[in-house]
Amino acid sequence: MAYGDNDRSRDRRPPRQQREMFDAVCADCGAACKVPFKPSANGKPVYCKDCYKKYAPEKKRDNRRSLF
Ligand SMILES: [Zn+2]
């Protein structure tokens, strides 16, 4: 019998980690919104979803569809 049973622990990553959301105010329309990063931590203006789309029409990073 082979002794080397590859008992590698399964790749168990959490399905979808809930990101912490930060309260922010849209720099364009002034609406309150939530962003997955700390507002102005990176010096970038924060936009609500609608405005964000205008400014970042296509972002490949987050592949989730729009929620509405
Ligand atoms: Zn806005």
N, CA, C, O and the ligand as a Tripos MOL2 file, in Angstrom:
@<TRIPOS>MOLECULE
protein
  273   271    69     0     0
PROTEIN
NO_CHARGES

@<TRIPOS>ATOM
      1 N           0.8330   -1.2050    0.0000 N.3       1 MET1
      2 CA          0.0000    0.0000    0.0000 C.3       1 MET1
      3 C           0.8670    1.2540    0.0000 C.2       1 MET1
      4 O           1.8730    1.3250    0.7060 O.2       1 MET1
      5 N           0.5020    2.1510   -0.7260 N.am      2 ALA2
      6 CA          1.2750    3.3990   -0.7580 C.3       2 ALA2
      7 C           1.0020    4.1960    0.5080 C.2       2 ALA2
      8 O          -0.1290    4.3830    0.9580 O.2       2 ALA2
      9 N           2.0670    4.6240    1.0160 N.am      3 TYR3
     10 CA          1.9230    5.3670    2.2700 C.3       3 TYR3
     11 C           1.6870    6.8490    2.0050 C.2       3 TYR3
     12 O           1.1050    7.5740    2.8130 O.2       3 TYR3
     13 N           2.1550    7.2520    0.8650 N.am      4 GLY4
     14 CA          2.1140    8.7010    0.5940 C.3       4 GLY4
     15 C           0.7580    9.1570    0.1340 C.2       4 GLY4
     16 O           0.5730    9.5920   -1.0030 O.2       4 GLY4
     17 N          -0.1310    9.0560    0.9900 N.am      5 ASP5
     18 CA         -1.4450    9.5730    0.6230 C.3       5 ASP5
     19 C          -1.4240   11.0850    0.7190 C.2       5 ASP5
     20 O          -1.2700   11.6690    1.7920 O.2       5 ASP5
     21 N          -1.5780   11.6650   -0.3900 N.am      6 ASN6
     22 CA         -1.4750   13.1270   -0.3840 C.3       6 ASN6
     23 C          -2.6630   13.7450    0.3320 C.2       6 ASN6
     24 O          -3.7220   13.9820   -0.2490 O.2       6 ASN6
     25 N          -2.4630   13.9780    1.5260 N.am      7 ASP7
     26 CA         -3.5660   14.5450    2.2940 C.3       7 ASP7
     27 C          -3.4190   16.0330    2.3630 C.2       7 ASP7
     28 O          -3.1680   16.6140    3.4190 O.2       7 ASP7
     29 N          -3.5760   16.6200    1.2480 N.am      8 ARG8
     30 CA         -3.4720   18.0730    1.2870 C.3       8 ARG8
     31 C          -4.8100   18.6400    1.7330 C.2       8 ARG8
     32 O          -5.8760   18.2130    1.2890 O.2       8 ARG8
     33 N          -4.7220   19.5410    2.5570 N.am      9 SER9
     34 CA         -5.9620   20.1500    3.0110 C.3       9 SER9
     35 C          -6.6330   20.8320    1.8250 C.2       9 SER9
     36 O          -5.9870   21.4540    0.9810 O.2       9 SER9
     37 N          -7.8760   20.6990    1.7980 N.am     10 ARG10
     38 CA         -8.5950   21.2530    0.6540 C.3      10 ARG10
     39 C          -8.4890   22.7700    0.6360 C.2      10 ARG10
     40 O          -8.3900   23.4500    1.6570 O.2      10 ARG10
     41 N          -8.5170   23.2210   -0.5410 N.am     11 ASP11
     42 CA         -8.4980   24.6710   -0.7010 C.3      11 ASP11
     43 C          -9.8310   25.2070   -0.2230 C.2      11 ASP11
     44 O         -10.8320   25.2020   -0.9400 O.2      11 ASP11
     45 N          -9.8060   25.6410    0.9370 N.am     12 ARG12
     46 CA        -11.1050   26.1110    1.4650 C.3      12 ARG12
     47 C         -11.0810   27.5910    1.6570 C.2      12 ARG12
     48 O         -10.6880   28.0870    2.7130 O.2      12 ARG12
     49 N         -11.4850   28.2760    0.6800 N.am     13 ARG13
     50 CA        -11.5680   29.7120    0.8780 C.3      13 ARG13
     51 C         -13.0290   30.0850    1.0670 C.2      13 ARG13
     52 O         -13.9280   29.4770    0.4860 O.2      13 ARG13
     53 N         -13.2290   31.0470    1.8490 N.am     14 PRO14
     54 CA        -14.6000   31.4960    2.0870 C.3      14 PRO14
     55 C         -15.2480   31.8910    0.7840 C.2      14 PRO14
     56 O         -14.6190   32.5300   -0.0590 O.2      14 PRO14
     57 N         -16.4710   31.5270    0.6150 N.am     15 PRO15
     58 CA        -17.1860   31.7290   -0.6390 C.3      15 PRO15
     59 C         -17.1060   33.1610   -1.1500 C.2      15 PRO15
     60 O         -16.6210   33.4180   -2.2520 O.2      15 PRO15
     61 N         -17.5610   34.0300   -0.3780 N.am     16 ARG16
     62 CA        -17.4930   35.4210   -0.8190 C.3      16 ARG16
     63 C         -17.4110   36.3000    0.3980 C.2      16 ARG16
     64 O         -18.3810   36.4940    1.1310 O.2      16 ARG16
     65 N         -16.2600   36.8100    0.5840 N.am     17 GLN17
     66 CA        -16.0870   37.5820    1.7920 C.3      17 GLN17
     67 C         -16.8240   38.9010    1.7100 C.2      17 GLN17
     68 O         -16.7310   39.6580    0.7440 O.2      17 GLN17
     69 N         -17.5430   39.1240    2.7540 N.am     18 GLN18
     70 CA        -18.2770   40.3810    2.7940 C.3      18 GLN18
     71 C         -17.2860   41.5010    3.0470 C.2      18 GLN18
     72 O         -16.5230   41.4840    4.0140 O.2      18 GLN18
     73 N         -17.3190   42.4340    2.1850 N.am     19 ARG19
     74 CA        -16.3930   43.5310    2.3610 C.3      19 ARG19
     75 C         -16.9570   44.5510    3.3150 C.2      19 ARG19
     76 O         -18.1640   44.7850    3.3850 O.2      19 ARG19
     77 N         -16.0790   45.1260    4.0160 N.am     20 GLU20
     78 CA        -16.5150   46.1920    4.8970 C.3      20 GLU20
     79 C         -16.8580   47.4060    4.0500 C.2      20 GLU20
     80 O         -16.1180   47.7810    3.1400 O.2      20 GLU20
     81 N         -17.9610   47.9940    4.3570 N.am     21 MET21
     82 CA        -18.3680   49.1450    3.5800 C.3      21 MET21
     83 C         -18.2650   50.4010    4.4370 C.2      21 MET21
     84 O         -18.5520   50.4000    5.6340 O.2      21 MET21
     85 N         -17.8590   51.4320    3.7950 N.am     22 PHE22
     86 CA        -17.6920   52.6790    4.5290 C.3      22 PHE22
     87 C         -18.7020   53.7020    4.0450 C.2      22 PHE22
     88 O         -19.0350   53.7840    2.8630 O.2      22 PHE22
     89 N         -19.1560   54.4470    4.9710 N.am     23 ASP23
     90 CA        -20.0640   55.5190    4.5950 C.3      23 ASP23
     91 C         -19.2860   56.6030    3.8630 C.2      23 ASP23
     92 O         -18.1730   56.9750    4.2350 O.2      23 ASP23
     93 N         -19.9060   57.0770    2.8370 N.am     24 ALA24
     94 CA        -19.2510   58.1210    2.0730 C.3      24 ALA24
     95 C         -20.3110   59.0190    1.4540 C.2      24 ALA24
     96 O         -21.5010   58.7040    1.4470 O.2      24 ALA24
     97 N         -19.8540   60.1140    0.9510 N.am     25 VAL25
     98 CA        -20.7630   61.0200    0.2680 C.3      25 VAL25
     99 C         -20.2760   61.1760   -1.1600 C.2      25 VAL25
    100 O         -19.0990   61.4230   -1.4210 O.2      25 VAL25
    101 N         -21.1970   61.0270   -2.0510 N.am     26 CYS26
    102 CA        -20.8270   61.1160   -3.4560 C.3      26 CYS26
    103 C         -20.2670   62.5000   -3.7650 C.2      26 CYS26
    104 O         -20.8440   63.5250   -3.4000 O.2      26 CYS26
    105 N         -19.1550   62.4950   -4.4310 N.am     27 ALA27
    106 CA        -18.5060   63.7610   -4.7470 C.3      27 ALA27
    107 C         -19.2090   64.4620   -5.8900 C.2      27 ALA27
    108 O         -18.9490   65.6330   -6.1680 O.2      27 ALA27
    109 N         -20.0820   63.7570   -6.5360 N.am     28 ASP28
    110 CA        -20.7360   64.3550   -7.6890 C.3      28 ASP28
    111 C         -22.1270   64.8640   -7.3420 C.2      28 ASP28
    112 O         -22.4260   66.0450   -7.5210 O.2      28 ASP28
    113 N         -22.9690   63.9800   -6.8490 N.am     29 CYS29
    114 CA        -24.3450   64.3820   -6.5880 C.3      29 CYS29
    115 C         -24.6010   64.5830   -5.0950 C.2      29 CYS29
    116 O         -25.6610   65.0720   -4.7050 O.2      29 CYS29
    117 N         -23.6630   64.2180   -4.2900 N.am     30 GLY30
    118 CA        -23.7990   64.4690   -2.8670 C.3      30 GLY30
    119 C         -24.6480   63.4480   -2.1350 C.2      30 GLY30
    120 O         -24.9940   63.6430   -0.9700 O.2      30 GLY30
    121 N         -24.9770   62.3880   -2.7960 N.am     31 ALA31
    122 CA        -25.7920   61.3670   -2.1630 C.3      31 ALA31
    123 C         -24.9450   60.5320   -1.2140 C.2      31 ALA31
    124 O         -23.7570   60.2980   -1.4360 O.2      31 ALA31
    125 N         -25.5970   60.0970   -0.1610 N.am     32 ALA32
    126 CA        -24.8950   59.2040    0.7560 C.3      32 ALA32
    127 C         -24.7600   57.8380    0.1110 C.2      32 ALA32
    128 O         -25.6930   57.3300   -0.5110 O.2      32 ALA32
    129 N         -23.6130   57.2690    0.2650 N.am     33 CYS33
    130 CA        -23.4020   55.9650   -0.3450 C.3      33 CYS33
    131 C         -22.3980   55.1840    0.4800 C.2      33 CYS33
    132 O         -21.8260   55.6790    1.4520 O.2      33 CYS33
    133 N         -22.2130   53.9770    0.0670 N.am     34 LYS34
    134 CA        -21.2400   53.1400    0.7640 C.3      34 LYS34
    135 C         -20.1970   52.6750   -0.2290 C.2      34 LYS34
    136 O         -20.4880   52.3450   -1.3790 O.2      34 LYS34
    137 N         -19.0220   52.6650    0.2450 N.am     35 VAL35
    138 CA        -17.9450   52.2390   -0.6380 C.3      35 VAL35
    139 C         -17.1140   51.1740    0.0700 C.2      35 VAL35
    140 O         -17.0020   51.1610    1.2950 O.2      35 VAL35
    141 N         -16.5480   50.3050   -0.7120 N.am     36 PRO36
    142 CA        -15.7800   49.1970   -0.1380 C.3      36 PRO36
    143 C         -14.3770   49.6010    0.2700 C.2      36 PRO36
    144 O         -13.5430   48.7520    0.5860 O.2      36 PRO36
    145 N         -14.1300   50.8570    0.2600 N.am     37 PHE37
    146 CA        -12.8080   51.3120    0.7050 C.3      37 PHE37
    147 C         -12.9840   52.5380    1.5630 C.2      37 PHE37
    148 O         -14.0530   53.1490    1.5900 O.2      37 PHE37
    149 N         -11.9770   52.8750    2.2330 N.am     38 LYS38
    150 CA        -12.0820   54.0100    3.1110 C.3      38 LYS38
    151 C         -12.0840   55.2860    2.2940 C.2      38 LYS38
    152 O         -11.1570   55.5500    1.5280 O.2      38 LYS38
    153 N         -13.1150   56.0600    2.4610 N.am     39 PRO39
    154 CA        -13.2240   57.2840    1.6670 C.3      39 PRO39
    155 C         -12.0220   58.1810    1.8650 C.2      39 PRO39
    156 O         -11.5550   58.4060    2.9820 O.2      39 PRO39
    157 N         -11.5510   58.6720    0.7730 N.am     40 SER40
    158 CA        -10.4460   59.6310    0.7460 C.3      40 SER40
    159 C          -9.1870   59.0800    1.3850 C.2      40 SER40
    160 O          -8.2540   59.8280    1.6760 O.2      40 SER40
    161 N          -9.1600   57.7940    1.6000 N.am     41 ALA41
    162 CA         -7.9180   57.2120    2.0960 C.3      41 ALA41
    163 C          -6.8860   57.1870    0.9860 C.2      41 ALA41
    164 O          -5.6790   57.2620    1.2170 O.2      41 ALA41
    165 N          -7.3980   57.0810   -0.2080 N.am     42 ASN42
    166 CA         -6.4750   57.0480   -1.3400 C.3      42 ASN42
    167 C          -6.5430   58.3480   -2.1390 C.2      42 ASN42
    168 O          -6.0060   58.4520   -3.2410 O.2      42 ASN42
    169 N          -7.1940   59.2980   -1.5740 N.am     43 GLY43
    170 CA         -7.2280   60.6120   -2.2110 C.3      43 GLY43
    171 C          -8.1640   60.6930   -3.3980 C.2      43 GLY43
    172 O          -8.1740   61.6820   -4.1320 O.2      43 GLY43
    173 N          -8.9420   59.6570   -3.5790 N.am     44 LYS44
    174 CA         -9.8460   59.6920   -4.7200 C.3      44 LYS44
    175 C         -11.2230   60.1310   -4.2590 C.2      44 LYS44
    176 O         -11.6460   59.8120   -3.1470 O.2      44 LYS44
    177 N         -11.9040   60.8470   -5.0950 N.am     45 PRO45
    178 CA        -13.2800   61.2180   -4.7630 C.3      45 PRO45
    179 C         -14.1590   59.9830   -4.7560 C.2      45 PRO45
    180 O         -13.9030   59.0020   -5.4530 O.2      45 PRO45
    181 N         -15.1790   60.0600   -3.9640 N.am     46 VAL46
    182 CA        -16.0880   58.9230   -3.8450 C.3      46 VAL46
    183 C         -17.3680   59.2280   -4.5940 C.2      46 VAL46
    184 O         -17.9230   60.3230   -4.5030 O.2      46 VAL46
    185 N         -17.8120   58.2570   -5.3170 N.am     47 TYR47
    186 CA        -19.0430   58.4450   -6.0540 C.3      47 TYR47
    187 C         -20.0570   57.3790   -5.6780 C.2      47 TYR47
    188 O         -19.7100   56.2560   -5.3110 O.2      47 TYR47
    189 N         -21.2890   57.7590   -5.7800 N.am     48 CYS48
    190 CA        -22.3300   56.7760   -5.5730 C.3      48 CYS48
    191 C         -22.3580   55.8460   -6.7840 C.2      48 CYS48
    192 O         -21.6170   56.0310   -7.7490 O.2      48 CYS48
    193 N         -23.2090   54.8670   -6.7090 N.am     49 LYS49
    194 CA        -23.2060   53.8740   -7.7880 C.3      49 LYS49
    195 C         -23.4660   54.5050   -9.1370 C.2      49 LYS49
    196 O         -22.7910   54.2090  -10.1230 O.2      49 LYS49
    197 N         -24.4450   55.3700   -9.1630 N.am     50 ASP50
    198 CA        -24.8100   55.9570  -10.4440 C.3      50 ASP50
    199 C         -23.6730   56.7910  -11.0100 C.2      50 ASP50
    200 O         -23.3060   56.6760  -12.1800 O.2      50 ASP50
    201 N         -23.1360   57.6200  -10.1580 N.am     51 CYS51
    202 CA        -22.0720   58.4960  -10.6270 C.3      51 CYS51
    203 C         -20.8120   57.6840  -10.9060 C.2      51 CYS51
    204 O         -20.0430   57.9860  -11.8180 O.2      51 CYS51
    205 N         -20.6330   56.6970  -10.1350 N.am     52 TYR52
    206 CA        -19.4580   55.8680  -10.3210 C.3      52 TYR52
    207 C         -19.4410   55.2630  -11.7130 C.2      52 TYR52
    208 O         -18.3970   55.1160  -12.3490 O.2      52 TYR52
    209 N         -20.6100   54.9280  -12.1480 N.am     53 LYS53
    210 CA        -20.7030   54.3300  -13.4770 C.3      53 LYS53
    211 C         -20.2890   55.3300  -14.5420 C.2      53 LYS53
    212 O         -19.6760   54.9740  -15.5480 O.2      53 LYS53
    213 N         -20.6300   56.5680  -14.3040 N.am     54 LYS54
    214 CA        -20.2620   57.5720  -15.2920 C.3      54 LYS54
    215 C         -18.7520   57.7120  -15.3590 C.2      54 LYS54
    216 O         -18.1580   57.8780  -16.4240 O.2      54 LYS54
    217 N         -18.1670   57.6400  -14.1930 N.am     55 TYR55
    218 CA        -16.7440   57.9270  -14.1480 C.3      55 TYR55
    219 C         -15.9030   56.6860  -14.4110 C.2      55 TYR55
    220 O         -14.7880   56.7700  -14.9250 O.2      55 TYR55
    221 N         -16.4400   55.5750  -14.0630 N.am     56 ALA56
    222 CA        -15.7230   54.3300  -14.3250 C.3      56 ALA56
    223 C         -16.6610   53.3770  -15.0440 C.2      56 ALA56
    224 O         -17.2060   52.4460  -14.4520 O.2      56 ALA56
    225 N         -16.8320   53.6220  -16.2940 N.am     57 PRO57
    226 CA        -17.8310   52.8850  -17.0690 C.3      57 PRO57
    227 C         -17.6200   51.3860  -17.0130 C.2      57 PRO57
    228 O         -18.5730   50.6170  -16.8910 O.2      57 PRO57
    229 N         -16.4000   50.9870  -17.1010 N.am     58 GLU58
    230 CA        -16.1920   49.5540  -17.1040 C.3      58 GLU58
    231 C         -14.9910   49.2080  -16.2500 C.2      58 GLU58
    232 O         -13.8560   49.6080  -16.5070 O.2      58 GLU58
    233 N         -15.2950   48.4690  -15.2580 N.am     59 LYS59
    234 CA        -14.1960   48.0510  -14.3980 C.3      59 LYS59
    235 C         -14.1840   46.5460  -14.3590 C.2      59 LYS59
    236 O         -15.1910   45.9030  -14.0640 O.2      59 LYS59
    237 N         -13.0620   46.0100  -14.6500 N.am     60 LYS60
    238 CA        -13.0250   44.5540  -14.7610 C.3      60 LYS60
    239 C         -12.8310   43.8980  -13.4010 C.2      60 LYS60
    240 O         -12.9910   42.6890  -13.2320 O.2      60 LYS60
    241 N         -12.4970   44.7100  -12.4800 N.am     61 ARG61
    242 CA        -12.0630   44.1360  -11.2240 C.3      61 ARG61
    243 C         -13.1860   43.3720  -10.5290 C.2      61 ARG61
    244 O         -13.0390   42.2150  -10.1350 O.2      61 ARG61
    245 N         -14.2820   44.0510  -10.3990 N.am     62 ASP62
    246 CA        -15.3770   43.4180   -9.6950 C.3      62 ASP62
    247 C         -16.3500   42.8940  -10.7360 C.2      62 ASP62
    248 O         -16.9190   43.6600  -11.5140 O.2      62 ASP62
    249 N         -16.5260   41.6390  -10.7410 N.am     63 ASN63
    250 CA        -17.2890   41.0640  -11.8270 C.3      63 ASN63
    251 C         -18.7690   40.9410  -11.5280 C.2      63 ASN63
    252 O         -19.5270   40.3710  -12.3130 O.2      63 ASN63
    253 N         -19.1560   41.4540  -10.4400 N.am     64 ARG64
    254 CA        -20.5660   41.2800  -10.1240 C.3      64 ARG64
    255 C         -21.4120   42.2350  -10.9550 C.2      64 ARG64
    256 O         -21.0020   43.3540  -11.2650 O.2      64 ARG64
    257 N         -22.5490   41.7840  -11.2890 N.am     65 ARG65
    258 CA        -23.4280   42.6010  -12.1070 C.3      65 ARG65
    259 C         -24.0120   43.7270  -11.2570 C.2      65 ARG65
    260 O         -23.9320   43.7120  -10.0290 O.2      65 ARG65
    261 N         -24.5660   44.6410  -11.9060 N.am     66 SER66
    262 CA        -25.1990   45.7150  -11.1690 C.3      66 SER66
    263 C         -26.3640   45.1580  -10.3690 C.2      66 SER66
    264 O         -27.0180   44.2000  -10.7790 O.2      66 SER66
    265 N         -26.6010   45.7500   -9.2690 N.am     67 LEU67
    266 CA        -27.5700   45.1760   -8.3590 C.3      67 LEU67
    267 C         -29.0000   45.5450   -8.6930 C.2      67 LEU67
    268 O         -29.9480   45.0590   -8.0770 O.2      67 LEU67
    269 N         -29.1330   46.3930   -9.6580 N.am     68 PHE68
    270 CA        -30.4990   46.7860   -9.9130 C.3      68 PHE68
    271 C         -30.9860   46.3840  -11.2800 C.2      68 PHE68
    272 O         -32.1340   46.6560  -11.6320 O.2      68 PHE68
    273 ZN        -23.5990   60.4540   -7.1150 Zn       69 ZN69
@<TRIPOS>BOND
     1     1     2 1
     2     2     3 1
     3     3     4 2
     4     3     5 am
     5     5     6 1
     6     6     7 1
     7     7     8 2
     8     7     9 am
     9     9    10 1
    10    10    11 1
    11    11    12 2
    12    11    13 am
    13    13    14 1
    14    14    15 1
    15    15    16 2
    16    15    17 am
    17    17    18 1
    18    18    19 1
    19    19    20 2
    20    19    21 am
    21    21    22 1
    22    22    23 1
    23    23    24 2
    24    23    25 am
    25    25    26 1
    26    26    27 1
    27    27    28 2
    28    27    29 am
    29    29    30 1
    30    30    31 1
    31    31    32 2
    32    31    33 am
    33    33    34 1
    34    34    35 1
    35    35    36 2
    36    35    37 am
    37    37    38 1
    38    38    39 1
    39    39    40 2
    40    39    41 am
    41    41    42 1
    42    42    43 1
    43    43    44 2
    44    43    45 am
    45    45    46 1
    46    46    47 1
    47    47    48 2
    48    47    49 am
    49    49    50 1
    50    50    51 1
    51    51    52 2
    52    51    53 am
    53    53    54 1
    54    54    55 1
    55    55    56 2
    56    55    57 am
    57    57    58 1
    58    58    59 1
    59    59    60 2
    60    59    61 am
    61    61    62 1
    62    62    63 1
    63    63    64 2
    64    63    65 am
    65    65    66 1
    66    66    67 1
    67    67    68 2
    68    67    69 am
    69    69    70 1
    70    70    71 1
    71    71    72 2
    72    71    73 am
    73    73    74 1
    74    74    75 1
    75    75    76 2
    76    75    77 am
    77    77    78 1
    78    78    79 1
    79    79    80 2
    80    79    81 am
    81    81    82 1
    82    82    83 1
    83    83    84 2
    84    83    85 am
    85    85    86 1
    86    86    87 1
    87    87    88 2
    88    87    89 am
    89    89    90 1
    90    90    91 1
    91    91    92 2
    92    91    93 am
    93    93    94 1
    94    94    95 1
    95    95    96 2
    96    95    97 am
    97    97    98 1
    98    98    99 1
    99    99   100 2
   100    99   101 am
   101   101   102 1
   102   102   103 1
   103   103   104 2
   104   103   105 am
   105   105   106 1
   106   106   107 1
   107   107   108 2
   108   107   109 am
   109   109   110 1
   110   110   111 1
   111   111   112 2
   112   111   113 am
   113   113   114 1
   114   114   115 1
   115   115   116 2
   116   115   117 am
   117   117   118 1
   118   118   119 1
   119   119   120 2
   120   119   121 am
   121   121   122 1
   122   122   123 1
   123   123   124 2
   124   123   125 am
   125   125   126 1
   126   126   127 1
   127   127   128 2
   128   127   129 am
   129   129   130 1
   130   130   131 1
   131   131   132 2
   132   131   133 am
   133   133   134 1
   134   134   135 1
   135   135   136 2
   136   135   137 am
   137   137   138 1
   138   138   139 1
   139   139   140 2
   140   139   141 am
   141   141   142 1
   142   142   143 1
   143   143   144 2
   144   143   145 am
   145   145   146 1
   146   146   147 1
   147   147   148 2
   148   147   149 am
   149   149   150 1
   150   150   151 1
   151   151   152 2
   152   151   153 am
   153   153   154 1
   154   154   155 1
   155   155   156 2
   156   155   157 am
   157   157   158 1
   158   158   159 1
   159   159   160 2
   160   159   161 am
   161   161   162 1
   162   162   163 1
   163   163   164 2
   164   163   165 am
   165   165   166 1
   166   166   167 1
   167   167   168 2
   168   167   169 am
   169   169   170 1
   170   170   171 1
   171   171   172 2
   172   171   173 am
   173   173   174 1
   174   174   175 1
   175   175   176 2
   176   175   177 am
   177   177   178 1
   178   178   179 1
   179   179   180 2
   180   179   181 am
   181   181   182 1
   182   182   183 1
   183   183   184 2
   184   183   185 am
   185   185   186 1
   186   186   187 1
   187   187   188 2
   188   187   189 am
   189   189   190 1
   190   190   191 1
   191   191   192 2
   192   191   193 am
   193   193   194 1
   194   194   195 1
   195   195   196 2
   196   195   197 am
   197   197   198 1
   198   198   199 1
   199   199   200 2
   200   199   201 am
   201   201   202 1
   202   202   203 1
   203   203   204 2
   204   203   205 am
   205   205   206 1
   206   206   207 1
   207   207   208 2
   208   207   209 am
   209   209   210 1
   210   210   211 1
   211   211   212 2
   212   211   213 am
   213   213   214 1
   214   214   215 1
   215   215   216 2
   216   215   217 am
   217   217   218 1
   218   218   219 1
   219   219   220 2
   220   219   221 am
   221   221   222 1
   222   222   223 1
   223   223   224 2
   224   223   225 am
   225   225   226 1
   226   226   227 1
   227   227   228 2
   228   227   229 am
   229   229   230 1
   230   230   231 1
   231   231   232 2
   232   231   233 am
   233   233   234 1
   234   234   235 1
   235   235   236 2
   236   235   237 am
   237   237   238 1
   238   238   239 1
   239   239   240 2
   240   239   241 am
   241   241   242 1
   242   242   243 1
   243   243   244 2
   244   243   245 am
   245   245   246 1
   246   246   247 1
   247   247   248 2
   248   247   249 am
   249   249   250 1
   250   250   251 1
   251   251   252 2
   252   251   253 am
   253   253   254 1
   254   254   255 1
   255   255   256 2
   256   255   257 am
   257   257   258 1
   258   258   259 1
   259   259   260 2
   260   259   261 am
   261   261   262 1
   262   262   263 1
   263   263   264 2
   264   263   265 am
   265   265   266 1
   266   266   267 1
   267   267   268 2
   268   267   269 am
   269   269   270 1
   270   270   271 1
   271   271   272 2
@<TRIPOS>SUBSTRUCTURE
     1 MET1         2 RESIDUE 1 A MET
     2 ALA2         6 RESIDUE 1 A ALA
     3 TYR3        10 RESIDUE 1 A TYR
     4 GLY4        14 RESIDUE 1 A GLY
     5 ASP5        18 RESIDUE 1 A ASP
     6 ASN6        22 RESIDUE 1 A ASN
     7 ASP7        26 RESIDUE 1 A ASP
     8 ARG8        30 RESIDUE 1 A ARG
     9 SER9        34 RESIDUE 1 A SER
    10 ARG10       38 RESIDUE 1 A ARG
    11 ASP11       42 RESIDUE 1 A ASP
    12 ARG12       46 RESIDUE 1 A ARG
    13 ARG13       50 RESIDUE 1 A ARG
    14 PRO14       54 RESIDUE 1 A PRO
    15 PRO15       58 RESIDUE 1 A PRO
    16 ARG16       62 RESIDUE 1 A ARG
    17 GLN17       66 RESIDUE 1 A GLN
    18 GLN18       70 RESIDUE 1 A GLN
    19 ARG19       74 RESIDUE 1 A ARG
    20 GLU20       78 RESIDUE 1 A GLU
    21 MET21       82 RESIDUE 1 A MET
    22 PHE22       86 RESIDUE 1 A PHE
    23 ASP23       90 RESIDUE 1 A ASP
    24 ALA24       94 RESIDUE 1 A ALA
    25 VAL25       98 RESIDUE 1 A VAL
    26 CYS26      102 RESIDUE 1 A CYS
    27 ALA27      106 RESIDUE 1 A ALA
    28 ASP28      110 RESIDUE 1 A ASP
    29 CYS29      114 RESIDUE 1 A CYS
    30 GLY30      118 RESIDUE 1 A GLY
    31 ALA31      122 RESIDUE 1 A ALA
    32 ALA32      126 RESIDUE 1 A ALA
    33 CYS33      130 RESIDUE 1 A CYS
    34 LYS34      134 RESIDUE 1 A LYS
    35 VAL35      138 RESIDUE 1 A VAL
    36 PRO36      142 RESIDUE 1 A PRO
    37 PHE37      146 RESIDUE 1 A PHE
    38 LYS38      150 RESIDUE 1 A LYS
    39 PRO39      154 RESIDUE 1 A PRO
    40 SER40      158 RESIDUE 1 A SER
    41 ALA41      162 RESIDUE 1 A ALA
    42 ASN42      166 RESIDUE 1 A ASN
    43 GLY43      170 RESIDUE 1 A GLY
    44 LYS44      174 RESIDUE 1 A LYS
    45 PRO45      178 RESIDUE 1 A PRO
    46 VAL46      182 RESIDUE 1 A VAL
    47 TYR47      186 RESIDUE 1 A TYR
    48 CYS48      190 RESIDUE 1 A CYS
    49 LYS49      194 RESIDUE 1 A LYS
    50 ASP50      198 RESIDUE 1 A ASP
    51 CYS51      202 RESIDUE 1 A CYS
    52 TYR52      206 RESIDUE 1 A TYR
    53 LYS53      210 RESIDUE 1 A LYS
    54 LYS54      214 RESIDUE 1 A LYS
    55 TYR55      218 RESIDUE 1 A TYR
    56 ALA56      222 RESIDUE 1 A ALA
    57 PRO57      226 RESIDUE 1 A PRO
    58 GLU58      230 RESIDUE 1 A GLU
    59 LYS59      234 RESIDUE 1 A LYS
    60 LYS60      238 RESIDUE 1 A LYS
    61 ARG61      242 RESIDUE 1 A ARG
    62 ASP62      246 RESIDUE 1 A ASP
    63 ASN63      250 RESIDUE 1 A ASN
    64 ARG64      254 RESIDUE 1 A ARG
    65 ARG65      258 RESIDUE 1 A ARG
    66 SER66      262 RESIDUE 1 A SER
    67 LEU67      266 RESIDUE 1 A LEU
    68 PHE68      270 RESIDUE 1 A PHE
    69 ZN69       273 GROUP 0 **** ****
